[in-house]
């Protein structure tokens, strides 16, 4: 996407070749903590691109992580690299998109414009500089697409809202309508599918070994978006829900299969929309 994002969708042939349930079947596949990259490093039509950022000082987690994929500190690392790796394998199985290795960059890196779709987690705690918000605005208005995920409650929402108002001033954040193209570009996602997708921390073993989903008190899942002046969705907002954990735990027996299937449908729809609109 060499400084021009809109042309990338021409080669897309996002045809389903295996049922989504088949992806979520619980086999003896690597556990989420396995760091093996699903693909060797090479350029491709699509890469899972995770956004690196600096935490707001008052929310800084202060922990670090190091692996063969790099090092870092802060909230941007949550679920990395397992969620990125597992979801990349899912995209490869479920579509005919030319998939490359997952990557991560800061917003100020000019290579950002080579990627049609970027992902950021824990965005209720990010502290973007003016340079980062300026670059993110340019990226979105040139045709890029941002997915944010796994942030919770009114305090985190307000941090996110204020940040995005700096990125796209006066552009509202609205609930995604069931009729929106992103809900039907490959999978049909209906109103009934706007359900809570739990993180692993929301799963508890109940009587007889059954797994129970415990939604955090006072939260309600929301699927929201921001649009540009041409009414193209440029930001998809997964609020009060944890889509990345459902990607990450796709092959873990205790994670609910239905939630993994739903999370993959959302994620793949976002990708195909970003590459065709």
N, C-alpha and C positions, 0 to 999 in steps of 0.2 A: 504494500500500500504506500508507494513512494510519494509521500506528501500529498496524496490524493486518494481519499478513502473510498469514493463512491464507485470506482470501477471494479472493485474486488469481487463483486457477486456474479460476474458474468459466467465464470467457470463453475458455478455451484451446481451440483446435481444432487440435491439432498433427498435421496430416495431411501425410504426405510427398507432394510433387507433382513431384519430380524426383529421379532416382537420384543417390545420393551420388557415384558415379563421375563423373557429369557435372560436379559441382562441382570435382573435382580434376583435370579435364582441363587440359592446359597450353596456355592460350590466350595471346594478346598482351594481357594485362591489366596493370594497374599493378604495378610491383615493390613489395616490402615497404616500401621507404623512402619511397614516395609517401605524403604526408600528407593527401591528400584525404579528408575525412569521407564515409562512404558515405551518410549521411542528414543532412538539415538538423535543427537542434535543434528538437525538439518532444516533448511528453509522449506516452508510449505505454504499452502493456501491459508491455513488457519493454525494459530497457536493459542493455547490458553495463556493469557497475559495477565499476571497478577500485579497490582499497583503497590509499590513500596511507598511508605509515607512515614513522617515523624509524628509521634504521639503528641497531643497537647500535654504540656508539662504536668498539669494536675491529674492526668489520667495515665501517665506513663507507666507501663507495666514493668519495664526495667529488666526483662529477661531476654536472653539471646538464644540463637539457634544456629548450628553449623552443620552442614552436610556437603556432599559432593556437588550440590547445586548452588552453594553459596552460603553466606552468613548474613545475619541481621539481628536487630532487636526491635521489640515493640509489637503492637497489636496486629500489624499487617500480616504477620507470620502465622496467625491462627489457622490451623488445618493444613498448613504448607509443609511438605509438598504432597502429602497423601491425597488431599481432595483434588488437587490439580491433576495428579497422575491418574487417579481412578476415573475422573470425569473424562479425561482425554481418551482413555481406553473405551469409555462408553460412546463417545462421539465417533470413534473409529468403527465400532461395532454397528452403530445404529444409523449411520449415514454414509454417503459416498463423498463427503468432504475430504479433501487432501489434508491430513492432520499431521502437524509437526510436534516437536517436544514442547512441554510447558515452559514458560519463561516468566521473568519478573523484571520490572523497570520502575524507576522513578518517573513522575509526571514530567519532569523537566528534561528528560532524555529525548532527543529528537527522533530516536528510533521508534518512539511511541506511534508515530504516524504510519508505520508499516503494519499496524495491527488493527483490524476492524472492530475488535471486541476486547474490552478490558474488564477486570474484576477487582473489586475492593471489598474487604471485610472489615467489620468493627468500625464502621465509619461514623459512629457516634463519639469516637475518641481521636479522630485524626485532626492534625493541625496543619492545614495547607497554607503555604506562603502565597504571597501575591503572584510570584512567578509561576507557582504550580496551578493556581486557579486560572491564570491567564492562558497557560498552555492547555489546560483541560478544556476551557471554553473553545479555544481554536480547534482542538481535536474533535469535540462534539459537533461543532458547526461545519466542519469539513466532512462529516459523515460518520464519525466514530460513535461507538455505543458503549456505555458504562453500565455494569451490573453491580449493585451494592447489596450486601447481605449480612445477616447475623448481627443486628444491633437492635436495642431494646429500650422501651420505656420513653417517657416524655423528655427526660434530660438528654439522652442520647439523640432523640429525634431533633431536639432544638439545635444541638451542635451541627448535625447533618443539614438541617434546613438552612441555618445561617450560612454555612459553607457553600451550599448550592446556590443561594441567593447572590453570593459573590461571583460564582461561576456563570450563572445565567440570570442576571438581575430581572426581577419582576415576572419570571416564568413560574407558574404555579406547579406544585406537586399534587397530582390528582390520582384518585383510584383508577386502575385500569378497567375500562369497560369490557364486558364480556364480548362485545362485538368488535373489539380492537383486533387488527390484523395479527398482532403478535400472539394472540390467543388461538389462532387457527392456521398459522403459516405452515405447520406440519401436523402437529397433534392438536386436536380440539380440546381446549381446556375450558371448563364450564364454571359457573358460579359455585357449584358444589365442591369444586376442587380448590377453592381458596381456604384451605384448611391448614392447621398448624403442622409444620414440618419440624420435628424435634431434633435438637442436638443430642448427642449421646448422653449428656448430663441430665437430660429430661426423661431418661428411661430408667425405670425401677423394676426390680424383679419382685413380682407379687406372689400370692399363694400358689403353690404347685409349680413354681418356676415360670409362670406366665410373665410376660413383659408388659408393664403398664406405662403409658405415656402420661407424664405430669407436666402440663403447661404452666409456665410461671404465672403466679397470681397477678391479676390486674393487667395482663397482656392479651391482645387480640391480633391475630395475624393480619397483615395488610399487604396488598400487592399494588404498588403505586408506580407512577412514571412521571417523567418530564418530557416535553416535546419542544421542537424548534418552531420557528415561525412558519414552516411549511407543514406543520402538524405531523412531523416524523418523530417517533419516539427516539430519544437519545439517551435516556437514563431509565433503567428498570430497577425498582426499589423493592427488595424483599425485607419487610420490617416485621419485627416480633416473630421471626421464624428463622430456621437455620438450614438453608438449602445445601450448603457445602458439607455439612455433616452427613446428610443423606447421600451425597456423592461419595464421600470418603468411606462410609460404612456400608457401601453397596454389597459387599461380599461377606459381611459379618452376620452370623446366624441370628443374633438377637435383635438386629435392627429391623423395624417393620418394613416388609417388602413393598407395601402399598405406598409408603412415604418415599422410598427410594425411586420407585417408578414415577411418581408425581414430580419429584425434584429433577429427574432427568428430562421429563417432558418440558418443564419450564425452561431448563437450561438450554436444551437443543432448540426450542422455539426462539429463544432470545438470539442464539447464534445465527440461525437461518434468517431471521428478520434483519439482523445487523448487516448481513452480507447480500441482501436482496432489496433493501429499501434505502 
